[in-house]
Amino acid sequence: MTNQQIPSPCFVVEEQSLLNNLKVLDMVQKASGAKIILALKGFAMYKTFPLVKPFLAGATASSLNEAKLASQEFGKEVHVYCPAYIPNEMDELIRMGNHITFNSLSQWELYKDKVKEVGIEAALRINPEYSEVTTDLYNPAVKGSRLGVRSELIGDTLPEGISGLHFHTLCENDAEVLERTLEAVEERFGHLLHQAKWVNFGGGHAITRKGYNIELLIQLIQNIKTNYNVDVILEPGSAVGWETGFLKSTVLDVVDSEGVKTLMIDSSFAAHMPDCLEMPYKPRVRGENPDGEFEYNIGGMTCLAGDFIGGFKFDKEIKAGDTIIFEDMIHYTMVKTTTFNGVNLPSIGMLKTDGSFELFKSYGYEEFISRI
Ligand SMILES: Cc1ncc(COP(=O)(O)O)c(C=O)c1O
């Protein structure tokens, strides 16, 4: 292995792990008859698209930029859903997609003539008013949610020109949660499903996580397909990038404050791994041991006081120059990074199945100045 060649900090995707996930998703498609498309918001590392493309039906975009990426770099089906569309982007966007989903009836009213003119498939995002996501930040069915149309607003009949329904209320959930969510969808929207040609189950399906009940997922998809005579689409992001790589960082200094030791790394939770602070969650670090005798906080290199996470234990003392590897840092990381404090973006690369490392990108002042 050529770990030495990997710069620091660097997001490193592991080719074999990515392929393993893609094979699982492909198996689900083949066994269930559903289409699986990649949610770019979670995983947009387009240098890996030559690997991803053969397995997935297309990609789904949340903006014109992502739609361009889907169309230019993925090149298969392009699905689009934005919570609200920007008027002067709409002509370009609508011509790029195969499917477009509207978040509200007013947005549909505004753009329905354009949709009919272009002849693209259109859907409404619905709010099933059911979610088992416990963190409100990630719960689209929270009271007063701005995401999706409630059933009473649509009534008995799908608006003319709408051929699909779309819901997204899962986040890293199991198939059993999907089962209960589908019950809520059927209860509130079953009559509309009968009128639709297709339904998009959104993302949040932890299909590639160990222990996920794939048989149940396949059965649920088949039930909906048969009972309502609809095509089913899934649009996971995290399931594609799940446990497919890491963020390598290096300890620059060790600060001791009142006995609390902090490893100051050349990366940042705030700028490079924001979900750790937003969710919040404690990332796994390679080599840590909950019973280890050496305990540290790990601190990012921005001046944000809260840019640190505590409670990492190791069997040996960690010193400046040592490598710290954060596991599972491929989905929802690269797509969320910032240059806050002027910190560089981590490089991006791939550890190939043959053990070699390929550097895709590295960043400097140009990327910083271009964003401000
Ligand atoms: C509408 C929609 N579809 C798909 C996804 C992808 O979800 P995940 O990456 O959890 O599979 C998201 C994530 O926020 C989303 O909002």
The ligand as an SDF file (V2000), in Angstrom:
LIG
                    3D

 16 16  0  0  0  0  0  0  0  0999 V2000
  -34.8650   14.7030   -1.8040 C   0  0  0  0  0  0  0  0  0  0  0  0
  -33.6940   13.8810   -1.4020 C   0  0  0  0  0  0  0  0  0  0  0  0
  -33.4110   12.7700   -2.0950 N   0  0  0  0  0  0  0  0  0  0  0  0
  -32.3530   11.9880   -1.7810 C   0  0  0  0  0  0  0  0  0  0  0  0
  -31.5240   12.3090   -0.7400 C   0  0  0  0  0  0  0  0  0  0  0  0
  -30.3500   11.4200   -0.4360 C   0  0  0  0  0  0  0  0  0  0  0  0
  -30.4550   10.8820    0.8470 O   0  0  0  0  0  0  0  0  0  0  0  0
  -29.3480    9.8840    1.3950 P   0  0  0  0  0  0  0  0  0  0  0  0
  -28.0280   10.4270    1.0120 O   0  0  0  0  0  0  0  0  0  0  0  0
  -29.5590    9.9070    2.8700 O   0  0  0  0  0  0  0  0  0  0  0  0
  -29.6060    8.5640    0.7880 O   0  0  0  0  0  0  0  0  0  0  0  0
  -31.7810   13.4650    0.0210 C   0  0  0  0  0  0  0  0  0  0  0  0
  -30.9220   13.8410    1.1460 C   0  0  0  0  0  0  0  0  0  0  0  0
  -31.0950   14.8010    1.8260 O   0  0  0  0  0  0  0  0  0  0  0  0
  -32.8880   14.2760   -0.3200 C   0  0  0  0  0  0  0  0  0  0  0  0
  -33.1710   15.3870    0.3510 O   0  0  0  0  0  0  0  0  0  0  0  0
  1  2  1  0
  2  3  1  0
  2 15  2  0
  3  4  2  0
  4  5  1  0
  5  6  1  0
  5 12  2  0
  6  7  1  0
  7  8  1  0
  8  9  2  0
  8 10  1  0
  8 11  1  0
 12 13  1  0
 12 15  1  0
 13 14  2  0
 15 16  1  0
M  END
$$$$
